[in-house]
Amino acid sequence: MKEGNNNMRTKLNLQPINEKLYLPEPARIIAIETLAEKEKFFRFELLERKTLGNRPGQFLQVSALGIGEAPISITSAPSTDNTFEMSIRAVGDVTSKFHTLKVGDIVHIRGPFGNGFSDGALQKMQNKHLLFIVGGIGIFPARSLINKVLAEKMQYKKITILYGCKTPKDRMYADELDKIYKIGGNVELLETVDCADERWTCGIGVITTLIPKITFDPHDTIALLFGPPIMFKFVLKSLSEKHMAKANIYVDLERRMKCGVGKCGHCQVCDIYMCQEGPVFNLAEVESNEELL
């Protein structure tokens, strides 16, 4: 890549191209767990690097050789060793192939890609009330940041996690959620489902029904939204009614990504490349882009 082209990428707020990111590298599966009917959890170890070097909110391109490649969120918090975690829903050829793999199998990855939560955003969260609002498998990308802040919970005034899904059977990481309930102190978790069964004891209804049940100072709170696009419209309306400043809201917009390096244009929305400038955005920076939201 010539220097002039790199300068143009800087003007467009795109990441400089690292040529190595075009080449898949091997990783070994070291653990698999079934989360739900179509979702599985995977832990991997890198075979050529000492650490993945990811930030919360970033993703990897994962390959099923002979089939194709797909963008998948990194669900583990940043670590200093050579392991990382992802959770994969079987919805296509690549992801369905991953569901047939076993511990010990070798896969190939590229990345990490995308702008996750920057150092500036993470610093802004210090000594604030963090309000996670998570819908469905939006908990996959959210888990990376959730586990990071829970491990250093005393650096925040409070950590509130609101999690909603369709049914109790659709809860991801059920064992981890049960552990979060028991942390206490400045950590709280509220859940809701659209359709309950006879054993469900938490909320019933859409995730916005949980917001009136919590107390927060909108001027001292950072809201972090993960989930399907339709959820954002109603959650943002609820937060606006609570006088939450747009600069204090971060949204994770994972959609349409394909190559990971801003080459194919598949994820371009107006003048924004989701794989390069996203998937994490501060609402104040993108509120005028109706197509993006």
N, C-alpha and C positions, 0 to 999 in steps of 0.2 A: 504494500500500500504506500503510495507516494505521500510525501509530506503535505502537499496541497490538498489531497483527498482527506487526510486526517484532520486538517484545519477545517474543511467543510463539515466533517462529521461533528466537530466541536461546536460549530455555529448552530447545528441542528440539534444539539443536546444529545447526540448519540455517543455510545461508548466507542473508544478506539478499537479497531479490529486487532485481535490477537490471533495470528495465523494458526496457532495450535488449536484454537477452538473449533476449527473445521475438522479436526481429526478425532474420531472416537477413541476412547481409551477403555481398557477393561476394568471391570469391578466384579467382585465375587459376592454372591448372595450368602449371608451368614445366618439369617433368621427370617422366617415367614410366619405371619399370623393372620388368620381369617377374622376380619372385622364385621362383615355383614355379607349378604348374599352375593353382591357384586364388588365388594371392596376387600383388598388384602394389604397388609402392612409388610414392608420389606426393610431389612437392614443389610447394608452392603459394606464391604471393605475395598478400598482402593488398592490397586496392585502396582501402580507406578508413581503415586504421590503420597506424601506424608500426611496431608490434610486437604480437604476439599476447599477450604477458604471461603465459604459462603457467608452471606448476611441473611438475616431473616427476610423472607419475602421473595427470595430468588428461586429459580427453577433450573432443571437440567433437561437436556435433550437425551432421551433414552432410546436405544436401538434394539429392535428384534431383527437380527441379521436375516436378510432375504425377504423381510416383510416391510420394514420401514422404521420411522422414527416419530416420537411424540414428545411434547413438552410436559414435564411432570414437576409439581412443586416439591421442594425439599422440605420435609416436615420436621427434621431434627434441628435443634438449636446449634449454632456454630460451635465447633469443638476443635480441640488441638490434636486429635488423633486421626487415623485414616478411615474412620467409619462415618457413615451418614445413613439417613432413613428417608424413605418415601412411602406413601400410601397410594395405591393405584386402583381406580374403578375400571372394571372391564366394560368398555363401551365401543371398542373398535378392534381392528386386527392386531395392532401392536400391543395394546393393553390386555387384550384377551390372551395373547401369547404369553405375556408375563405371568398370568394366572396359572399357566401350566408348568412353570419352572419350579425347581426344587433347590433346597439348600445345597450349596456347592457349585451351582451353575454359574457360568460367566456371562455377564451382559456387557454392553458397551454404552458409554455415556459421553456427552460433551457438556462443558459448562464449568461453573455456574454462569447463568445468564440473567439479564434484566437488572433493573434498579429495584432493590428491596428497600428496607428501612436504612437510610443513610446514617452515618455517624452523627450528622446534625439532628436528624429526627430522633435518634436514640437519646441524644443528649437533652433534647427538648422534653423528653418523657421523665427525666430525673425529677424526683420529689413531687411528681404529679399523681393525680388519680387516673389510672388507666382503665378505660371502659371498653372492653372487647364486646362487640356485637357480631355474633357468628351464626350463620345459617347453613344447615346441611353439611355437605362436604367442604364448605368453606373452612371447616376446622382443619383441613389438611394444611393449607398454607399458614393458617393462624397458629398452629401448634408450635412451629419454630420459634415465633416470638413469645408465645405464652410460656413455653418451657424455659426460655431465656430469662424472662422477668420473674418467674416464680423462683428460680434459683437464686435471685438477688432481690427478693421481695422487700427487704428493708430499705432499698433505695427509692421506694415509691410510697406515696401517702396511702394509697389503696389500690388494689387490683380487683376489678369486678369483671366477671365473665358471664355474658348472657348467651345461651346456646339454644337454638331452636331447630327442630327437624320434623319430618312428617309423622313418624310413629316411634315408639320406644325401641323398636327393632332397628331403626335407622341411626341410632346413637353410635357415633364412632368413638373409639378409645374408651369404652365404658369403664374399664378398670381404672384408667387414669382420671376420669371424671370423678369416680368415687373417692379417689385419694385427694383430689382438690377440695372436695366437700369437707374433708377432715383437717385441712390445714388451719383454718380459723384465722384469728388475728386480723390482719389487713387484707385478707383474701376472701372473696365471696363468689359463689357460683349459683346462678339461677337458670333453670331449664324450662322449656315448654315444648309441647308437641301439638301437631294439628289434630291428630286422632289418637286418643289414649286407649289403653287396655285396662283390665280390672286391677292390675298391679301398679299402675302408674300413680305416683303421689305428688308429682310436681305440677307445673302450670299446663293449661290447655288453651291453645290459641296461637296466633302468629307471634313472631318474636317481639313486635312492638308492644304487646301486652305486658312485657316484662319491664319496660322502661319506667312506667309510673311506680313500680314497686321498689325502685332504688333511689337513694339520695346522692346527689352529686352537685358540686359547684361548677357550673359551665365554664367559668373563667379559670378554673384550676384543674380541668379535666381534659385528657386527650382521648378522643373516641377513635376506635380502630375497627373498621368494618370489613368483614370477610363473608362472602356468600354469593348467591345468584343475583344477577343484575336487577331483577324485579324487586328484591328485598331492599335495595338501596333507596329507591324512590320513597318508600314509606318510612324507613328508618331516618333518612335525612329530614323528612318533614317533621317527625317526632322530635329530633334533636333541635331543629330550628325553633320549634315551639318552646323548647327549654332554653332558648337563647344561647345555644352553643355556637361559638364563632367558627366559621368555615376553616380558618387557619389551624384550628385545633382538631380537625377531623382528617383522618387518613383512610383511603379506600383501596382495597386490593381488587384490581380489575383484570382477572386472568381470563383471556378469551382470544380466539383467532390466531394464536401464535403458531408458527411453523418452523422457520429456519433458526430462529434465536439470535441472528446477527444483523437484522435489518436489511437483508438482501432481497428476499422474495416479495416483500410488500404485502404479504398475506394478512398481517396484523395491523396495517396502517389504517388509522381512523383520522380523517382529515389530515392534519400535518403531524400526527403523533404516531410513532412506531411503538406499539405496546411492548414488544420484546426488548426494546432498548431503553425507552423512557419510563416504562412501567415494569412490572404490573402494579407497583405501589405508587399512589399519587396523593399529594396533599390537596384537599378539596378546593382550597382557595385558588390553586393554580389551574384547575381544570373545570371549574363550575360553569363557565360559559360554553363549554363543549357539550352540547346536549346529546350528540351522537355517541360520545364516549361514555356518558353516564346512562 
